[in-house]
Amino acid sequence: MQLLLGIDMGTGSTKGVLVDTSGAVLASETIPHSMDLPRPGWAEVDAEAVWWHEVCAISRALMAQMPSGSVLGAMCVSGVGPCLVLCDEDLRPLRPAILYGVDTRATAEIDSLTAEFGEQNIMDQAGTLLSSQAVGPKLEWVRRHEPEVFERARGWYGSNSYIAAKLTGEYVMDHHTASQCDPMYVTRDFDWNHQWAHRLCGHLPLPRLVWPSEVVGTVSAVAAEATGVPAGTPLAAGAVDAYSEAFSVGVRSPGDRMLMYGSTMFLVQVIDEYYSDPALWVTAGVDRGTLALAAGTSTAGSLIGWLQTVTGGASFDELMAEAQQVPPGSEGLLVLPYLAGERTPVFDPRARGVVAGLTLRHGRGHLFRAAYEGISFGIRQILERFDDAHVDARTVAVGGGLRSPIWAQAVSDITGRSQLVPEQAIGASYGDALLAGIGAGLVPPETDWARIAREITPDPGNRRLYDELYEVWRELYPATRDQVHRLTAMDPS
């Protein structure tokens, strides 16, 4: 029996699954971790001590659970992204990995590169304006602020391409991740923007571009000893974790959309032709030659976790019970969930959280419901931009946030859209296993393991209230932006 190994390095944990070629999960492992926040606006991970160590540990644990008579046919690893890992010639990371859009340190570099290349030129070439999500400004930040690190570097990687290099020795990057390395990739052409990429990378070579299901090499003898994975096992390239998760639930055709409830909210929608919007990201997709629109918030589940901590650390069930006693609309309480700045569609790293309408009669349950509703208003704002792509969409909802009895229903009620919930919502590692199987030729390329279990539909009785509250919510950010920016500038750190 041929088995497939999928591993995903997420924001809060690394997860792995052992799957057969029918999609049945035989074993799974999870190791929790956290990102480092050494300074305001910084978000980092020790790539070797966390990502590589956990990939090795999960691989060994899953290989020990291989049924008798089975063989590992292929593996694939995805991870958070886009990130920046700078390594020396021996693949030793020279500094902690700089994470995706939650790391906002490169604000000055975003401004200077936009001035250098031209905003309209960047839109024409990359299809997306520079933001904290882009890798190009992160490279520029290291060049400016840590020149000794930049000069010692011999290669630059995303989370999954770093692991691919550790496993196989190959220097590659999947097209999807590369398409988020703005402004260094021409999404319309599925190729590097060589002039701009060489300007930003300097002496660093550009990785070889591959598609996420493409086998990039085989596990080396050294990596086999570290991971327990047999030497010679084919490795598929993988992608950013949100895209692997979308792939795992059948989001592959134009109009398919994934809404991921996690530490942040992330949306991926496959489109039928090239389309760009300065408030969204246009990217290469997972399947060869495909395109997608994407969007992401800076906080979501992380905001709920923060509230849980600062309000006394009550159990999740207790807090949800309190929030369920609060009627829709939270009795006039609104939250801007920008505690870590915001990504799409406002792209403002200096944005901060705002609570409006607070009175003495509001309690903890009101805050929790209002936080869920604030996140959901942000999703409505994003979906209205997606609508401009003129692709009819079905929404598949995934992620740990679905266990909240409030959150997903609030999204449907506020957006007026139904959501399909899959039977197997294992996550990106499941999509990685499928990518491995496709890449190694063990399953047909069109294989879809997803099965829909239920549908979340909007409650029409809440529509009028939420429409009115949404108009107020949309006005809050522009009305408070200047004052919030002044407060942000006062932060002594």
N, C-alpha and C positions, 0 to 999 in steps of 0.2 A: 504494500500500500504506500503510495506516494503522499507525503505530507508537506505542508507549507508553513513557514514561520513568518509572522508579521510582528513588527515591534514599532511602537510609536513613543517618541519622547515629547510628552505634552508639557503644558505650563506647570501642572501640579503633580505629575507622576509620569513614570515610564511604564507602559503596558505592553504585554506580549501575548500572542495567541498561537496555538498550534492547531491547524485546520486541515481537514482532508479536502480532496478536490471537489467534493459536493458542497462544501461550505460548512460542514458540521464542525463545531469547535470541540476539540478533544481535551484541551488544557489551556489554562490562562494564568498569568502572573502579573502582579502590579507592585511597583516600588514607589512610594510617595516621595516627593522632593519639593523644594520651594526655590523660587528665584531670589537672588540677592538684590537688595535695594540700598546700595552703599551711600547714595546721595540723592536728593530730590531730582526726579527726572531720569535717573539711571535704573536700568533693569538688566541684570547679568546672571550668567550661569557659568560655573567652572565646567567647561566642555569635557575635560578628561575625567575629573573626579566624579562628576554627576552622569553625563550622558554616556560616555564610554564605559565607565564602571557599571552602570545599570544595564546597558545593553549586554555586557558580558554576563552579569549575574542572572538576568532573565533568560538569556540563551541557554546557560548551563542548567537552570531549573527546568526549562521546557524540554531540553534534550534528554534529561533524566526521566521524563514522563513519556517518551516515545514508546508506543506499543510494540510488542515483539513482532518482528517480521516487517516493520515499516521502515521506510527510508525518507530522509529529508530531500525533497525535490528542488526547493529553492527558498530564498528568503528575501525580505524587503524591509527597509527601515524608513520611517518618516519622522518628522520632528517639527517643533515650533519654528515659525519663520514669517518673513525672511529675517535671518540673523547674520551676524558677522563673526566668524572664527578665523583668527590669523595665526598661522603655524610656521614653525621653522622647517628646515629640510628634513628633520626627523619626525615630523607631524606632532611636535609638541606645541600646544597652544601657548602663545606668548603673552596673553592676557585673557581675562574672562570673556566669554562670548557676549557680544552686545545684542540684546534681544530685539524683537520686532517693534511695532509701533508704540508699545508701552514705554520704550526707552526714548525719551525726548531730548537727549543731550545735544543733538546736532541741529538745533534751531538756527543758529547763526550760519552754519554750513548750508542749510536749506536755502536761506536767503541769498547767500553769496553765489551758490551754484545756479540758482534761478536767474540771478542778475547776469552771470557769466554766459550761460547758454541761451537764455531768453525763454520766458514763460511759454510763449506760443510755439517756439521751436521744440521745447520739451513735450508739449501736448502733441505736436505733430509726429514726433519721433517715438516717444514712449507711450503716448496715449493717456498719461496720468501725470498730474502735477506732483512735484516733490513734496513729501510729507515725512513725518517721523517713521512711517512704514518703509521708506526707501533705504536701500543699502548704500547707495552712492554717497549720500551725506555722512553716513557713519564711517565709511572709509576715509573721507576727507577729514572728519573729526580726529581720527587716529593720526593721520598724517600731520595735522596741525599741532595736536596737543601731546602726542606720544611718538615723536618722530623716531626715537630709537627703536620702538616696537615695530613701526612701519618698515624701517630699513632692514631689520633682522628677519622680517617675514619673507617666506618663499612661496606661500600659497594662501588663498583666502577661500573660505568655505561657508556653506549654510550648515544647519544642524545635521541634516541627513547626508549631505555630501562629505562632511567631516567623517561620519561613521563609515560611509562607503570607502573613503580613502584608508581608514584604519583596517577595514575588513579585506580590501582587495589591492590596495596600493594605487588605485586609479584616481586621477584628478579630473573629476567630472562635476557637472551641475545639471539638474533637470531643467527643462525649458520653463516649467511653471515657476520655480524658484528664481530663475534668471530673470523672468519677466517682472519680478518684484524688486529687482536690483536696479531700480530707476536711478539715473537716466541712462543706464548702460546697455539696454536691450531694446530692440525695435520689435514691438509685439506684433505688429502687422506682418513683419517678414520672418518671424521666428528665428532671429539671429542677433548676435551682439551688435551694438552700435560701436564699432571698433574704434572710431576716433575718440568718442567720449569715454569709452571704457579704458582706453590706454591713458587718457588724461588723468583719470581718477586712480587707476591701478598702478601707474608708474612702472616699476620694474617687475611687478607681480604678473605672472602669466594668466591668461584667461582660461578657465576650465573648459574642457570639451563638453559641448551641449548634447544632452540625451533626453529621451522622453521617459516619463516616470515608470513605465512598464518595461523599459529596455534593460536587458541584462548588460551590466557594465563591466563585469569581471567575475572571478570566483574567489571564494574565501581562501586566504593564504594559509600556509602552515603555521605561521606565527599567530595569526588571528584565530585559527582553529584551536590552538592550545589555550588561548585566553577565553574563548567563548564556549567551547565544547561542540561547536558546529563543525561537521566534517570538512576537511580541506577539499577544495574543488566544488563546493556548493555554489550554484549560480546565485548572484545577487542582482535584483532589480533596483533601479535608481531610487524610486520613491519620490516623495514630494513634500510640500508643507502639509502639516497634519490635517488642517481643515479640508484640504482638497482630497486627501486620502479618505477622510471620513465621509465626504460627499460621495466619493466613488463607492464606498462600502454600502450605501443605501440607494444605489441606482441612479444618482444624479449624474447623468452622462449625455443626455440628448438636449437639444435646444428647447428651452422652456422649463427644464428641470431646475429646481432651486432647493438648496439646503439652508436651513436656519439652525444654527448650532448654539445651544444654551450651555454656556460654560463660564469660566472665569471672566471672559469677555464674550460678547455676541459676535458671531461671524456668519456672513451670508455669502453663498456662492451660487451664481446662476449661469448655466450654460447658454450661450447665445449663438445664433445661426450665422451672423456676419459681424465683421469688425465694427465696434461702436465704442466711443469714448465719452466720458463725462468728467469734468474736473472735480466733481464731488464723490467720485467712485474710483475704483481701480479696475482697469482692464488688464487681463492676464492671459497667458497661455493656459489651456486646460490640462486635464490629465491624459485623455486619449490623444493620440498623435494628431496634430494639425487642428485641434479644437481651441475655441476661445471661451472666456468666461468673464463675467463681471463679478466683482467682489466688494464687500464692505465689512467694516468691523468697528465695534465700539471699544473704548479703552477700559471700561469696567462693565461688569454685569454680576455674575456670581461673586466676584471679589467684593463688590459693594455690599451684597447681602451678608457675606462673611464678616466684613468690617462692622456692619450694623450689629450683627450678633455679638461681636466682641465688646463693642463700646456700650451696649445696652445691658451688659451683665452676664453674657455668655449662657443664656438659657438654651435649652435643647431646641433643635430645629422644629420638632413636632409641636412643642409648646408655642414657639413663635408663630408658626403657621396657623395654629388654632386661634391665636389672638388676631392675626391678620384676617382670617376668614370671618371674624365677627364684624369687621369693618365693611361697610357697603362699598360697591364700586364708586370710584371717584374720591375715596378716602376723605369724604366730608370736607372737600375744598382744600386739600393739601397736595402740593405739587413738588416734585423733586427733579432738578437737573442732575443727572448721575455722572458728572464730569470730575470725579475726585482724582483722576489721573490724567487730566486733560481730556481731549476727545479726538478721535480719528474721524471717520466718515460720519456725516457729510460736512462737518464744520472745520475739521483739520486745524484745531487750535490747542497746542500743547500747554498754553497758559490758561485755558479754561479751568474752572474749579466748580465744585458742587454748590448747588443753591437749593435751599428749602424755602418754599413760599407758601404763605397762608397758615402758618403755624399758630395755634392758639393753646390756651391752657387746658382745653378739653381734649386735645389730641393726645393719644398715648402711643405706646410702643407698637401696637398693632397697626395704627395709622401710618407710622413711619415705614414699616415693612411693606404694607400694601402700596403706599405711595412710591416707594423705591421700585417695586416691580412695575408699577404703571409708568414711572418715568423712563425706565429702560424700554418699555413697550412703545411709548410715544416716539422714542428715538428710532425704533425699528420701523414704525409707520413712516417717519421722515425719510428713511433710507429707501423703503419700498416704493415710495412715490417717485424717487429718482430712477429706480429700476424700471418702473412702468414706461419711462420715456424710451426704453430700448425696443418697445413694441413687440415683445415676445410674451405670449400667453404662458403663464407659469403655474406649475403645481409645486406646492411647498412641502418638503419633507423635513420634519422637526427631529432633531437629535440632541443628545447631551444630557449631562447629569441634572441640569436645571429642570428637566421634565418631571422630576419627582416632587417639585413644588405643586401644591394643589391650586395655586393662584396664577403662577407666572404665564404658562402657555395659554390659559384661557384669557388672561388679560391681553396677550398679544393678538389673539383672534378677535376679541371684542373691539380692541382699539383700531386694528387695521382693517377689520371687516373681511378677513380672509381665513379660509380653512387651512388646517395643517394635518398632514398625514404622518402618523407615528409608526415606524417600522417595528416588526416583530423582534428582530435582532438589531439592537442599537449598541453594539459592542464598542464601536469607535474606529479611529483611524487604523489601529493595528489589524482590524478585520479587512479593511480596504487594502492594506499592505500585503496581506496574505493573498488576496485576489490578484493584485498587481504582480506578485511573484509567480503565481500560477500561470498568468497570461504570458509574462515575459519568458518563462521557461518552456512554454508550449504545452503545459500540462492541463490547461483548460482553454476552451475556445475564447477568442478575443471579446466576443459579445456577451460572455457569461455575466449574469446578474444574480447575486445571492439574496437580494433584498426581498422581503415579504412585508406588506403593510398590515398592521394589526388593528389600528383604529384611526378615527378621524376626530379632530377637535374643530368644532364649528362655532362661528360667532353667535352670541346671544343678541338678537336684534333689539331686545329691550334696553340694552346699554348703549346703543349706538349714538343716540342724540346727546346724552350726557358726555360721552367720550369725545364726540366731535367738538363740543363746546370747550371742554377742558384742553383738547389738543391745540386749539387756536391760542389759548392763553399760554400753554406750555411753549409753543413755537416762539412767542413773543418774549419769553423770559431771557433767553440767551442774548439776543441783540440788545435788550433793554439793560442788562446787567454786565455786559462784556467789558466795558471800559472800567467800571468800578472794580470788577474782579481782577482785571489785568493789573491795576494799581496795587491791589492786595498781594497778588502773586509777586510783584516786584519788591515788596517789603519783606519777603521771606529771607531771613538772614543767611540761610544755608545756600 
